[in-house]
Amino acid sequence: MKQTLTLALLLLLAGSFRLSGQVQLPYILNGAATQRTCNCYILTPDQQTTSGTVWNKNKINLRQSFNYVFDVNLGCKDDNGADGIGFILQTKGTNLGATGQGIGFKGISPSLGVIIDTYQNNDENDPPFDHLAIQMDGVTDHLSSNNLAGPVTALENSNNIEDCQWHLFRIQWDAVRQQMEVSMDNVLRLTLNKDLVKDIFGGDPEVYWGFAGSTGGYSNLQQFCAALRPAFNFDAGQIFCDGTPIQFKDYSSSFGAITHWWWDLGDGTFSSAPQPPAHLYPSAGHYQVKLVIADNSGCISDTLKAPFTVGAYPVARFDPDVLCLGGRMTMSDQTTIAVGALKKWEWDWGDGTTSNSQNPLAPYATTGARNIRLTVTSEQGCVNAVEKSVLVSQTPTISGSGENVCLGSSTHFQGVNFTPATPVTSWHWDMGNQATLTGIQPTYQYPDTGHYQVRLYAVSSDGCPSPEINIPVTVTAVYARAGRDTIVASGQPFQLQAQWGDDRLQYTWSPSIGLNNPYISNPVALLRKDQTYRLTLVSPEGCRDEDQINVKVYEGPEFYVPNAFTPNNDGRNDVFRVIAAGVPQLDFFIVWDRWGQEVFRNNSLPGGWDGTCQGHPAPAGTYVWMVQGVDYTGRRFSRKGTVTLLR
């Protein structure tokens, strides 16, 4: 059946096209005017100083009302576009027109023109915007008595109509009330109350009608069409939901009478009725509706293609099942819809109040069970609702604590519920390092030192989570470093230096023999004999560590140099070095062989000779050495001698 109807429509379209080619249209064209399509005309091409007119050769009687609808296009050039077009009633004939600022209307008398003027001519007292006016007897000066209505902006919300767009231009004449209304894009722009027959045409009701347009020093492509616009709409209460019949209503605009309609409803269904029967689509989905119309002149419109959605019914759902006073009180819409989009939400709280937000805050102030109803509506008008009981419960109030500890020790945490009437069934600890624990009294050993922000919340037996609280925890480690073993001269002041600087720590050097203060990080020692000191560090958290340093005391200041060494890599006496007791500054330490050739030089402590010369082992034998430096009192002195290298 559908295939037969489709073939019939195609044959009808083909016959209509042949008909439109055979119809002799009742228009006379003058000047630059040309016919573009069956119902559309170019008044002026985009050329300077040209004009064109299109007149219907059949007169109309102004004692009868008319409602003429046209599409007009004033071109694409704004700043350098001109001059405009006009709808004109006149009695002089069908070969009239004028160029430039006359807009094809100037000098025609008697006449009435509805003028769309796109250029400001100061000598015509034009406003600076593209404007619309009703004028008579070929006079376009807006300060003249022949200016009957306007000027106003041609478009309601724009100063420019030279916008490359087609605009719906409607002229309605009510012969009974003797009133003319001019609309642009379905917005009323001008109204004229006047006896046109008596006041303009000297009692003659028979007039020609048509369009005129012109250009001068500037130009534009200016066109009009006898309107043939397919359109459709729906009744105000129509919903577009799966399973609901859709009633399309023709809303087309045409200059002449519409004689044919061709509907394609997008699902393989076609109709040639002005208003197709209410249609039930097979399923929810996205469709494209097409409409073509033809008028009594044989002209066929362009195809209107309109996307159209038949929506699915939404599946209403919401969370949570438990609301928590002092905490979680926001409703969460969880509605889904297969085709379409949600547009409206209505929450009924069961106490006479409602909300239209998608995710509103519930208004309850006391605990107890509440019946909540959610009604959702889609953009297509499809409605669904869900109702369920929701428990309003109390949110627990909690506190918590944790110990500051030393690295390697466990921290003990404690949760406290300040609202015993709201039992807590679970405790949730975030330890600040991606580790988590549960329970009211967990224990945790941190793997590293640092300052940690522990986060804690608890959940009641009804499922209400408490506000999250922060618990700071510090994990400390102490590493005592007393320094390297050293030598000093007898009676030489020597400063010890703990290598862990922290003002929070407690320092203790023991024994206190020879120390100016055993409880600081850097006491000064004055010794007469060898001494071992033990450094003890204690943090505020009780973290403790110890280290020791050995101080060897020599008489001096003096250089102590051995008389032999054995560089055989056995770990004993492998390096020939000087012990500089009480000598903080070394000038040089030099070794020569028996021929006076220098085999080693050093100017820093505690470096020494490893028994090589230029990268090769030096031969066994006796070598001469000399050392010089500055002692702690500032005295420079030197020593020299011999050493035996044994292999």
Buried (B, 14 or more C-beta within 10 A) or exposed (E): EEEEBEEEBEEBBEEBBEBBEEEEBEBBBBBBBBEEEBBBBBBBBBEEEBBBBBBBEEBBEBEEEBEBBBBBBBBEBBEEBBBBBBBBBBBBEBEBBBBBBBBBBBBBBBBBBBBBBBBBBEEBBBBEBBBBBBBBBBBBBBEBEBBBBBBBBBBEEEEBBBBEEBBBBBBBBEBEEBBBBBBBBEEEBBEBEBEBBEBBBEEEBEBBBBBBBBBBEBBBBBBBBBBBBBBBEEEEEBBBBBEBEBEBEBEBBBBBEBBBBBBBBBBEBBBEEBEBEEBEBEEBBEBEBBBBBBBEBBBBBEEBEEEBBBBBBBEBBBEBEBBBBEBBBEBEBBBEBEBBEBBEBBBBBBEEEBBEEBBBEBEBEEBEEBEBBBBBBBBBBBBBEBEEEBBBBBBBBBEBEBBBBBBEBEBEBEBEBEBEEBEBEBBBBBBBBEEEBEEBEBEBEBEEBBEBEBBBBBBBEBBBBBEEBEBEBBBBBBEBBBBEEEBBBBBBEBEBEBEBEEEEBEBBBBEBBBBEEBEBBEBEBBBEEEBEBBBBBBBEBEBEBBBBBEBBBBEBBBBBBBEEBBBEEEEEEBEBBBBBBBBBBBEEBBBBBEEEEEBBEBEEBEBBBBBEBEEEEBEEEEBBBBBBBBBBEEEEBEBEEBBBBEE
